């Protein structure tokens, strides 16, 4: 009877060691050229097609995810972003590009995103897309 839990514990430890080894191997031999892994993400937005590759070297994107039918957290996030930007000096504020990406692209059309985000800040990129497109 006591052998079964012992074997299960030993098997679990072996699986964890193998998984850790694979993860460390992938981390150690990942490309170290300083470039992010992956490709550009391009989504339709309320201001035309948007990609982070469009940003200048001195610009910073503040990205949030949400949906327009969110009753509490999403509006709070947008309000906090608006208040934080208002506290920056004008020269720093111009460098910041706020972006909201919807997690409900079926209901959040570009027109709906435009209307929703108009309550917070006019120059926010409101991005949408087909499910799985990004």
Secondary structure, DSSP 8 states (H G I E B T S, - for coil): -HHHHHHHHHHHHHHHHHHHHHHHHHHHTS--SS--SS---EEEETTEEEEGGGS-TT-EEEEEEE-TT-SSHHHHHHHHHHHHHHTS-HHHHTTEEEEEEES-TTT--HHHHHHHHTTT-TT-EEEE--TT--
